[in-house]
């Protein structure tokens, strides 16, 4: 069974057509909190200041006319396996389970354990990821 970490990895995405953006007030607040001058495209989606602002500020204040910033959480183990897609500025972020499985199988094959143990681990991975695999095919 996959042992999910209790720690979560959080990212900000735009949930409406238009594109990732902050209002003028939102951008001014971000620059004030970080003591730097930046623009929305210079902010990483896992920026702790941005995450806190999206969590705590009134959406009418932080969002621009054509953005609706939301937060998605994933088990930390999937941090390197997120896939972003976008259509007309509306974004989606999900786990790329195919990439995760390939990476994990490679790690198992590289492990210094017996062939039987490798087979057991890979079999367990696929048993744990049945739902994951439905998202791939």
Backbone as CSV, one residue per row, in Angstrom:
resi,resn,N_x,N_y,N_z,CA_x,CA_y,CA_z,C_x,C_y,C_z
1,UNK,0.836,-1.189,0.000,0.000,0.000,0.000,0.881,1.253,0.000
2,UNK,0.526,2.243,-0.779,1.299,3.479,-0.841,1.189,4.189,0.497
3,UNK,2.335,4.577,1.028,2.351,5.318,2.299,2.378,6.805,1.967
4,UNK,1.217,7.438,1.961,1.154,8.866,1.675,1.680,9.641,2.864
5,UNK,2.514,10.626,2.567,2.977,11.520,3.615,1.799,12.350,4.092
6,UNK,1.805,12.688,5.363,0.755,13.567,5.877,0.979,14.996,5.402
7,UNK,2.230,15.323,5.110,2.538,16.666,4.632,2.011,16.825,3.211
8,UNK,1.419,17.968,2.968,0.837,18.233,1.658,1.637,19.313,0.924
9,UNK,1.637,19.209,-0.387,2.253,20.197,-1.255,1.108,21.000,-1.860
10,UNK,1.182,22.321,-1.733,0.098,23.191,-2.157,0.556,24.092,-3.294
11,UNK,-0.339,24.294,-4.256,-0.059,25.184,-5.379,-1.287,26.048,-5.664
12,UNK,-1.025,27.220,-6.212,-2.088,28.136,-6.615,-2.280,27.992,-8.121
13,UNK,-3.542,27.914,-8.546,-3.867,27.853,-9.967,-5.051,28.773,-10.246
14,UNK,-5.252,29.094,-11.510,-6.368,29.944,-11.904,-7.531,29.066,-12.362
15,UNK,-8.692,29.238,-11.741,-9.834,28.371,-11.985,-10.874,28.958,-12.939
16,UNK,-10.512,29.995,-13.687,-11.469,30.540,-14.659,-10.713,30.982,-15.908
17,UNK,-11.463,31.175,-16.979,-10.842,31.651,-18.220,-10.327,33.072,-18.004
18,UNK,-9.167,33.353,-18.531,-8.581,34.678,-18.408,-7.099,34.624,-18.127
19,UNK,-6.683,33.805,-17.166,-5.265,33.667,-16.891,-4.893,33.995,-15.464
20,UNK,-3.758,33.467,-15.053,-3.233,33.712,-13.705,-2.879,35.185,-13.580
21,UNK,-3.464,35.844,-12.589,-3.218,37.259,-12.390,-3.668,37.632,-10.978
22,UNK,-3.179,38.738,-10.501,-3.643,39.326,-9.250,-4.166,40.719,-9.561
23,UNK,-5.096,41.184,-8.748,-5.585,42.553,-8.901,-4.456,43.518,-8.555
24,UNK,-4.662,44.788,-8.826,-3.657,45.783,-8.441,-3.433,45.755,-6.935
25,UNK,-4.527,45.673,-6.175,-4.403,45.610,-4.713,-3.702,44.332,-4.278
26,UNK,-4.044,43.231,-4.928,-3.400,41.958,-4.603,-1.909,41.989,-4.890
27,UNK,-1.544,42.562,-6.023,-0.129,42.652,-6.397,0.614,43.590,-5.453
28,UNK,-0.015,44.711,-5.100,0.604,45.652,-4.159,0.815,44.982,-2.806
29,UNK,-0.160,44.199,-2.379,-0.038,43.494,-1.096,1.072,42.457,-1.153
30,UNK,1.180,41.733,-2.261,2.249,40.741,-2.407,3.613,41.429,-2.360
31,UNK,3.762,42.508,-3.109,5.040,43.238,-3.125,5.365,43.809,-1.746
32,UNK,4.348,44.266,-1.027,4.558,44.780,0.328,5.044,43.660,1.255
33,UNK,4.380,42.510,1.192,4.732,41.394,2.088,6.101,40.815,1.782
34,UNK,6.507,40.859,0.535,7.798,40.270,0.163,8.912,41.302,0.085
35,UNK,8.577,42.580,0.216,9.559,43.672,0.100,10.325,43.612,-1.216
36,UNK,9.621,43.271,-2.271,10.235,43.255,-3.595,9.210,43.711,-4.613
37,UNK,9.686,44.116,-5.762,8.804,44.525,-6.842,8.809,43.418,-7.884
38,UNK,7.658,42.800,-8.068,7.556,41.722,-9.047,6.198,41.797,-9.733
39,UNK,6.012,40.933,-10.695,4.755,40.849,-11.437,4.223,39.431,-11.306
40,UNK,2.947,39.208,-11.611,2.378,37.873,-11.418,3.175,36.749,-12.072
41,UNK,3.714,36.984,-13.268,4.457,35.906,-13.932,5.801,35.615,-13.269
42,UNK,6.200,36.421,-12.311,7.432,36.184,-11.563,7.210,35.487,-10.225
43,UNK,5.973,35.110,-9.959,5.637,34.459,-8.689,5.485,32.960,-8.928
44,UNK,6.183,32.158,-8.137,6.019,30.711,-8.268,4.698,30.287,-7.640
45,UNK,4.129,29.242,-8.154,2.798,28.817,-7.716,2.785,28.186,-6.334
46,UNK,3.954,27.853,-5.821,4.027,27.317,-4.456,4.613,28.338,-3.488
47,UNK,4.640,29.592,-3.886,5.174,30.667,-3.049,4.355,30.762,-1.756
48,UNK,5.007,30.654,-0.593,4.280,30.677,0.682,3.489,31.962,0.911
49,UNK,4.010,33.093,0.448,3.295,34.364,0.611,2.019,34.344,-0.232
50,UNK,2.140,33.909,-1.469,0.967,33.820,-2.340,-0.062,32.848,-1.762
51,UNK,0.386,31.694,-1.309,-0.532,30.711,-0.720,-1.279,31.309,0.475
52,UNK,-0.555,32.009,1.331,-1.190,32.618,2.497,-2.208,33.675,2.076
53,UNK,-1.867,34.454,1.074,-2.790,35.486,0.600,-4.068,34.862,0.032
54,UNK,-3.928,33.818,-0.772,-5.098,33.163,-1.353,-5.941,32.518,-0.254
55,UNK,-5.281,31.987,0.768,-5.993,31.392,1.907,-6.774,32.416,2.726
56,UNK,-6.210,33.606,2.897,-6.746,34.524,3.908,-7.422,35.778,3.366
57,UNK,-7.095,36.175,2.160,-7.645,37.433,1.645,-8.993,37.218,0.960
58,UNK,-9.777,38.246,0.930,-11.047,38.247,0.222,-10.764,38.046,-1.268
59,UNK,-11.387,37.038,-1.895,-11.147,36.808,-3.321,-11.431,38.038,-4.188
60,UNK,-12.373,38.857,-3.784,-12.685,40.068,-4.551,-11.534,41.061,-4.526
61,UNK,-10.679,40.966,-3.536,-9.539,41.876,-3.419,-8.314,41.317,-4.140
62,UNK,-8.074,40.024,-4.013,-6.841,39.444,-4.570,-6.945,39.138,-6.064
63,UNK,-8.122,38.730,-6.534,-8.271,38.333,-7.938,-8.448,39.541,-8.849
64,UNK,-7.901,39.407,-10.054,-8.168,40.421,-11.064,-9.544,40.131,-11.669
65,UNK,-9.932,40.956,-12.614,-11.246,40.787,-13.247,-11.374,39.425,-13.932
66,UNK,-10.258,38.903,-14.440,-10.291,37.659,-15.199,-9.498,36.533,-14.545
67,UNK,-9.455,36.519,-13.220,-8.792,35.411,-12.531,-9.609,34.998,-11.316
68,UNK,-9.480,33.745,-10.968,-10.079,33.204,-9.741,-9.051,32.221,-9.172
69,UNK,-8.211,32.719,-8.287,-7.117,31.913,-7.759,-7.638,30.937,-6.713
70,UNK,-7.210,29.707,-6.859,-7.591,28.623,-5.959,-6.333,27.862,-5.574
71,UNK,-6.470,27.022,-4.551,-5.355,26.197,-4.096,-5.732,24.728,-4.231
72,UNK,-4.789,23.942,-4.741,-4.930,22.484,-4.759,-3.826,21.907,-3.902
73,UNK,-4.163,20.829,-3.215,-3.199,20.143,-2.366,-2.961,18.733,-2.875
74,UNK,-1.708,18.310,-2.759,-1.309,16.970,-3.168,-0.383,16.399,-2.099
75,UNK,-0.384,15.083,-1.898,0.637,14.512,-1.014,2.020,14.930,-1.514
76,UNK,2.892,15.266,-0.584,4.214,15.805,-0.924,4.996,14.875,-1.852
77,UNK,4.722,13.582,-1.791,5.438,12.619,-2.626,5.207,12.857,-4.120
78,UNK,4.136,13.590,-4.476,3.830,13.854,-5.878,4.329,15.217,-6.345
79,UNK,5.061,15.929,-5.514,5.503,17.291,-5.836,6.199,17.380,-7.188
80,UNK,7.034,16.440,-7.508,7.794,16.479,-8.765,7.029,15.895,-9.941
81,UNK,5.794,15.484,-9.709,5.048,14.779,-10.752,3.740,15.484,-11.110
82,UNK,3.706,16.788,-10.927,2.499,17.539,-11.264,2.513,17.921,-12.739
83,UNK,1.334,17.843,-13.340,1.164,18.219,-14.744,0.171,19.374,-14.807
84,UNK,0.582,20.429,-15.471,-0.255,21.619,-15.622,-0.820,21.645,-17.032
85,UNK,-2.083,22.030,-17.128,-2.677,22.263,-18.443,-3.454,23.573,-18.365
86,UNK,-3.689,24.152,-19.527,-4.338,25.461,-19.562,-5.117,25.577,-20.864
87,UNK,-6.300,26.152,-20.768,-7.092,26.462,-21.948,-7.710,27.834,-21.747
88,UNK,-7.371,28.780,-22.597,-7.865,30.157,-22.502,-7.660,30.745,-21.111
89,UNK,-6.550,30.402,-20.491,-6.219,30.951,-19.181,-6.735,30.155,-18.007
90,UNK,-7.690,29.251,-18.235,-8.200,28.396,-17.153,-7.228,27.231,-16.995
91,UNK,-6.729,27.068,-15.791,-5.679,26.080,-15.545,-6.212,24.868,-14.787
92,UNK,-5.513,23.777,-14.987,-5.766,22.571,-14.220,-4.409,21.999,-13.835
93,UNK,-4.335,21.465,-12.658,-3.106,20.821,-12.204,-3.497,19.478,-11.604
94,UNK,-2.746,18.459,-11.974,-3.044,17.105,-11.519,-1.731,16.334,-11.403
95,UNK,-1.817,15.178,-10.804,-0.645,14.312,-10.704,-0.502,13.547,-12.010
96,UNK,0.701,13.530,-12.555,1.013,12.717,-13.724,1.431,11.345,-13.191
97,UNK,0.444,10.472,-13.034,0.703,9.163,-12.434,1.627,8.317,-13.294
98,UNK,1.547,8.474,-14.599,2.446,7.720,-15.470,3.901,8.049,-15.134
99,UNK,4.204,9.326,-15.042,5.567,9.768,-14.710,5.972,9.254,-13.317
100,UNK,5.030,9.317,-12.370,5.302,8.827,-11.013,5.635,7.336,-11.020
101,UNK,4.838,6.558,-11.741,5.051,5.108,-11.768,6.377,4.770,-12.438
102,UNK,6.665,5.408,-13.572,7.930,5.150,-14.267,9.111,5.475,-13.348
103,UNK,9.059,6.628,-12.688,10.129,7.020,-11.772,10.279,6.000,-10.630
104,UNK,9.163,5.586,-10.058,9.198,4.657,-8.924,9.714,3.289,-9.351
105,UNK,9.281,2.806,-10.517,9.776,1.513,-11.011,11.277,1.592,-11.261
106,UNK,11.739,2.690,-11.842,13.179,2.855,-12.061,13.937,2.813,-10.734
107,UNK,13.403,3.477,-9.716,14.045,3.460,-8.393,14.089,2.051,-7.821
108,UNK,13.015,1.316,-8.013,12.975,-0.072,-7.520,14.003,-0.916,-8.264
109,UNK,14.081,-0.755,-9.578,15.045,-1.540,-10.357,16.483,-1.201,-9.994
110,UNK,16.735,0.052,-9.611,18.085,0.476,-9.222,18.440,0.081,-7.793
111,UNK,17.442,-0.344,-7.008,17.678,-0.669,-5.592,18.563,-1.909,-5.468
112,UNK,19.341,-1.929,-4.407,20.237,-3.051,-4.142,19.502,-4.110,-3.313
113,UNK,18.509,-4.748,-3.966,17.727,-5.812,-3.327,17.604,-6.963,-4.320
114,UNK,17.103,-8.079,-3.847,16.971,-9.255,-4.707,15.931,-9.029,-5.799
115,UNK,16.030,-9.842,-6.844,15.054,-9.771,-7.933,13.646,-10.039,-7.412
116,UNK,13.524,-10.967,-6.489,12.210,-11.286,-5.917,11.632,-10.076,-5.185
117,UNK,12.485,-9.357,-4.453,12.025,-8.155,-3.739,11.623,-7.061,-4.711
118,UNK,12.376,-6.919,-5.787,12.010,-5.932,-6.809,10.640,-6.261,-7.404
119,UNK,10.422,-7.518,-7.730,9.129,-7.944,-8.280,8.022,-7.675,-7.273
120,UNK,8.267,-7.975,-5.989,7.264,-7.735,-4.963,6.921,-6.248,-4.876
121,UNK,7.945,-5.395,-4.880,7.711,-3.952,-4.775,6.962,-3.390,-5.990
122,UNK,7.347,-3.833,-7.169,6.655,-3.364,-8.374,5.214,-3.865,-8.386
123,UNK,5.007,-5.114,-8.002,3.645,-5.657,-7.932,2.808,-4.860,-6.944
124,UNK,3.395,-4.521,-5.806,2.674,-3.744,-4.799,2.356,-2.336,-5.321
125,UNK,3.314,-1.738,-6.024,3.084,-0.415,-6.603,1.879,-0.449,-7.538
126,UNK,1.828,-1.424,-8.431,0.711,-1.511,-9.371,-0.596,-1.836,-8.663
127,UNK,-0.552,-2.647,-7.630,-1.769,-2.928,-6.861,-2.272,-1.655,-6.197
128,UNK,-1.351,-0.862,-5.660,-1.720,0.390,-4.992,-2.217,1.443,-5.974
129,UNK,-1.753,1.356,-7.200,-2.045,2.415,-8.172,-3.123,2.041,-9.178
130,UNK,-3.978,1.102,-8.858,-5.042,0.752,-9.817,-5.835,1.992,-10.237
131,UNK,-6.217,2.808,-9.254,-6.961,4.022,-9.563,-6.085,4.980,-10.375
132,UNK,-4.808,5.047,-10.011,-3.879,5.901,-10.758,-3.838,5.486,-12.215
133,UNK,-3.771,4.171,-12.451,-3.640,3.664,-13.807,-4.867,3.963,-14.646
134,UNK,-6.031,4.041,-14.039,-7.247,4.394,-14.780,-7.126,5.815,-15.345
135,UNK,-6.365,6.663,-14.656,-6.169,8.040,-15.146,-5.171,8.105,-16.300
136,UNK,-4.368,7.064,-16.475,-3.359,7.056,-17.527,-3.973,6.585,-18.842
137,UNK,-4.750,5.533,-18.779,-5.252,4.894,-20.019,-6.680,5.270,-20.312
